[in-house]
C-alpha cells in the first residue's frame, strides 16, 4: 500500500514538473520571438542643408617693388603701404580692420639670378596689407575698386593659394540645433516609408550618429555664399 502511494506521488510530481517545463518553454519561445522582433532594424540617412551668407572676409592686398638701393626701396614700400591704407579707409574700413605685414626682401644677386634680371633691380620687396572685416558688402565693393591702385602706380600681385581672399562663415553653433533636428526628422520620414513598404512598424532609435558638418562655397563664382550641410545616420528598430 505504501509502495503504491509512493508511485502515485512520484507520478504527480513528475506531471507537475512536465507542466512546468512546458510552460517555461513556451515563455522562452515567446521571449525569443520578442527578442528577434526587437532585433530587426533599418539604417537610414537624414540630410539638412542651408545656404547662408559669409560673415567674415579676409582680403590680403600684396604689392611688390624693385630697386637697387635698400633705403629707397624701403621708402617706396612704405609710401605705397600708406596709399593702400588710405584707399581702404576711404572705402569705409576702420584702422582695426586693417593690418600690415613686415616687408619681405629678396636679394636677386645673392639668389643667383641672371645678370639681365639683376640689372632690372637687385632687390625685390613685397608687403601685404590685409583687411579682416565682417562688412562683407564693403569688401566686395572695395575689391571692385582695386583697379584705382593700379592706376596710381601700385603693382599688385595676383591672388595665389597663399594670397587669396577668403570668405568665412563662423556662426555654425547658431544653426546646429535646428539642422540636427531637421536631419533627424528627414531620417525618420525615410525610415517610416521603408517600414510601411515592408509592412512593419517603426520603433525607437537603436543607434544614431550625428555626422560631420561641412561648410563649402555654394559655387566658384559666389564664395561669399556658403552651403552648410550635415548627414546624420540613424538606425531604427522595426516591429510587426
C-alpha positions as CSV (number, residue, x, y, z in Angstrom):
1,X,0.0,0.0,0.0
2,X,2.8,2.4,0.9
3,X,4.6,1.4,-2.3
4,X,1.5,2.4,-4.4
5,X,1.3,5.8,-2.6
6,X,5.0,6.5,-3.4
7,X,4.4,5.7,-7.0
8,X,1.3,8.0,-7.2
9,X,3.3,10.8,-5.5
10,X,6.2,10.4,-8.0
11,X,3.8,10.4,-10.9
12,X,2.1,13.5,-9.5
13,X,5.4,15.3,-9.0
14,X,6.6,14.2,-12.5
15,X,3.4,15.6,-14.0
16,X,3.9,18.9,-12.3
17,X,7.5,19.0,-13.5
18,X,6.4,18.4,-17.1
19,X,3.8,21.1,-17.0
20,X,6.4,23.5,-15.6
21,X,8.9,22.7,-18.3
22,X,6.2,23.1,-21.0
23,X,5.2,26.5,-19.6
24,X,8.9,27.5,-19.3
25,X,9.5,26.5,-22.9
26,X,6.5,28.5,-24.0
27,X,7.7,31.6,-22.2
28,X,11.2,31.2,-23.6
29,X,9.8,30.8,-27.1
30,X,7.7,33.9,-26.7
31,X,10.6,35.8,-25.3
32,X,12.8,34.7,-28.2
33,X,10.3,35.8,-30.7
34,X,10.0,39.2,-29.0
35,X,13.8,39.5,-28.9
36,X,14.1,38.7,-32.6
37,X,11.3,41.2,-33.3
38,X,13.3,43.9,-31.4
39,X,16.5,42.9,-33.2
40,X,15.0,43.9,-36.6
41,X,16.2,47.3,-37.7
42,X,16.7,49.7,-40.6
43,X,19.6,52.1,-41.1
44,X,18.8,55.4,-42.9
45,X,20.5,58.8,-43.5
46,X,18.9,62.2,-42.9
47,X,20.0,65.3,-44.7
48,X,19.9,69.0,-43.8
49,X,21.2,71.9,-45.9
50,X,21.3,75.7,-45.6
51,X,22.6,78.5,-47.8
52,X,24.0,81.3,-45.6
53,X,26.0,84.5,-46.3
54,X,29.6,84.6,-45.1
55,X,30.1,86.7,-42.1
56,X,33.9,87.2,-42.2
57,X,36.1,88.4,-45.0
58,X,39.9,88.1,-45.1
59,X,41.3,90.2,-48.0
60,X,45.1,90.3,-48.5
61,X,46.4,93.0,-50.8
62,X,50.0,92.2,-51.7
63,X,52.2,94.6,-53.7
64,X,55.8,94.5,-54.9
65,X,58.6,96.9,-55.7
66,X,62.1,96.5,-57.3
67,X,65.2,98.7,-56.6
68,X,68.9,98.8,-56.3
69,X,69.2,100.7,-53.1
70,X,67.7,99.3,-49.9
71,X,66.9,102.7,-48.2
72,X,65.0,103.9,-51.3
73,X,63.2,100.5,-51.7
74,X,62.0,100.6,-48.1
75,X,60.8,104.2,-48.5
76,X,58.9,103.3,-51.7
77,X,57.3,100.3,-50.0
78,X,56.2,102.4,-47.0
79,X,54.8,105.1,-49.3
80,X,52.7,102.5,-51.2
81,X,51.5,100.9,-48.0
82,X,50.3,104.3,-46.8
83,X,48.4,104.9,-50.0
84,X,46.7,101.5,-49.8
85,X,45.7,102.1,-46.3
86,X,44.3,105.5,-47.3
87,X,42.3,103.8,-50.1
88,X,40.8,101.3,-47.7
89,X,39.9,103.9,-45.2
90,X,38.1,105.8,-48.0
91,X,36.2,102.6,-48.7
92,X,34.9,102.7,-45.1
93,X,37.2,100.3,-43.2
94,X,38.5,101.2,-39.8
95,X,42.1,101.0,-38.6
96,X,41.2,98.0,-36.5
97,X,40.2,96.1,-39.7
98,X,43.5,96.8,-41.5
99,X,46.8,95.1,-40.7
100,X,50.2,95.3,-42.4
101,X,52.9,92.7,-42.7
102,X,56.6,93.3,-42.4
103,X,58.4,93.9,-45.7
104,X,59.7,90.7,-47.5
105,X,63.0,91.3,-49.4
106,X,64.9,89.2,-51.9
107,X,68.5,89.9,-53.0
108,X,68.5,88.7,-56.6
109,X,72.2,88.7,-56.8
110,X,72.6,86.5,-53.7
111,X,69.9,84.2,-55.1
112,X,71.9,83.6,-58.3
113,X,69.5,85.4,-60.7
114,X,70.9,86.0,-64.2
115,X,72.6,89.4,-65.0
116,X,69.7,90.7,-67.1
117,X,67.3,90.2,-64.2
118,X,69.6,91.8,-61.7
119,X,70.1,94.8,-64.0
120,X,66.3,95.5,-63.7
121,X,66.8,95.8,-59.9
122,X,68.9,93.9,-57.4
123,X,66.4,93.9,-54.6
124,X,62.7,92.8,-54.7
125,X,60.5,93.9,-51.9
126,X,56.9,92.9,-51.1
127,X,54.4,93.8,-48.4
128,X,50.8,92.7,-47.7
129,X,48.0,94.8,-46.3
130,X,45.2,92.6,-45.0
131,X,41.6,93.5,-44.4
132,X,39.8,91.4,-41.8
133,X,36.2,92.5,-41.7
134,X,32.6,91.5,-41.1
135,X,31.4,94.0,-43.6
136,X,31.1,91.6,-46.5
137,X,29.4,94.0,-48.8
138,X,32.0,96.7,-48.3
139,X,34.8,94.2,-49.0
140,X,33.1,93.1,-52.3
141,X,32.6,96.7,-53.3
142,X,36.2,97.7,-52.5
143,X,37.5,94.7,-54.4
144,X,35.7,96.0,-57.4
145,X,37.5,99.4,-57.0
146,X,41.0,97.9,-56.5
147,X,41.9,99.0,-60.1
148,X,42.4,102.5,-58.7
149,X,45.6,101.4,-57.0
150,X,47.0,100.1,-60.3
151,X,46.2,103.3,-62.0
152,X,48.1,105.1,-59.1
153,X,51.2,103.0,-60.0
154,X,51.0,100.4,-57.3
155,X,51.7,96.9,-58.8
156,X,49.6,94.3,-57.1
157,X,50.4,90.6,-57.3
158,X,47.8,88.1,-58.4
159,X,45.9,86.0,-55.9
160,X,47.5,82.6,-55.4
161,X,46.6,79.9,-52.9
162,X,48.6,81.6,-50.1
163,X,47.4,85.1,-51.0
164,X,43.7,84.8,-51.8
165,X,40.6,86.4,-50.4
166,X,38.7,84.2,-48.0
167,X,35.0,84.4,-47.1
168,X,34.2,82.5,-43.9
169,X,31.1,81.5,-42.0
170,X,31.8,81.3,-38.3
171,X,28.3,81.2,-36.8
172,X,27.7,77.4,-37.1
173,X,26.7,76.9,-33.5
174,X,23.6,79.0,-34.1
175,X,22.4,76.6,-36.9
176,X,23.4,73.3,-35.3
177,X,20.3,72.5,-33.2
178,X,17.8,73.3,-35.9
179,X,19.8,71.4,-38.6
180,X,20.3,68.3,-36.4
181,X,16.6,68.2,-35.7
182,X,15.8,68.6,-39.4
183,X,18.2,65.8,-40.4
184,X,16.7,63.5,-37.7
185,X,13.2,64.3,-38.9
186,X,14.2,63.6,-42.5
187,X,15.8,60.3,-41.5
188,X,12.6,59.3,-39.6
189,X,10.5,60.0,-42.7
190,X,12.7,57.8,-44.8
191,X,12.6,55.0,-42.2
192,X,8.8,55.3,-41.9
193,X,8.4,54.9,-45.7
194,X,10.6,51.8,-45.5
195,X,8.6,50.4,-42.6
196,X,5.3,51.0,-44.5
197,X,6.6,49.3,-47.6
198,X,7.8,46.3,-45.7
199,X,4.6,46.1,-43.6
200,X,6.5,46.8,-40.4
201,X,6.1,49.2,-37.6
202,X,8.7,51.8,-37.0
203,X,10.1,51.7,-33.4
204,X,12.6,53.7,-31.4
205,X,16.1,54.8,-32.3
206,X,18.6,52.0,-31.8
207,X,21.7,53.9,-32.7
208,X,22.4,57.4,-34.1
209,X,25.5,59.1,-35.5
210,X,25.2,62.9,-35.9
211,X,27.8,63.1,-38.7
212,X,30.1,66.0,-39.6
213,X,29.0,69.5,-40.6
214,X,30.6,70.7,-43.8
215,X,30.8,74.4,-45.0
216,X,31.7,75.0,-48.6
217,X,31.3,77.7,-51.2
218,X,28.0,77.5,-53.0
219,X,29.9,77.7,-56.2
220,X,33.2,79.1,-57.5
221,X,31.6,82.4,-58.6
222,X,30.0,83.2,-55.2
223,X,32.5,82.3,-52.4
224,X,30.6,84.8,-50.1
225,X,27.6,82.4,-50.1
226,X,28.2,79.2,-48.2
227,X,26.4,75.9,-48.2
228,X,26.2,74.3,-44.8
229,X,25.4,70.5,-44.8
230,X,25.0,67.7,-42.4
231,X,24.2,64.0,-43.0
232,X,23.1,62.0,-39.9
233,X,23.0,58.2,-39.8
234,X,20.2,56.7,-37.7
235,X,19.2,53.1,-37.0
236,X,15.6,52.4,-36.0
237,X,14.0,49.3,-34.6
238,X,11.3,47.6,-36.7
239,X,8.3,45.7,-35.3
240,X,5.5,43.7,-36.7
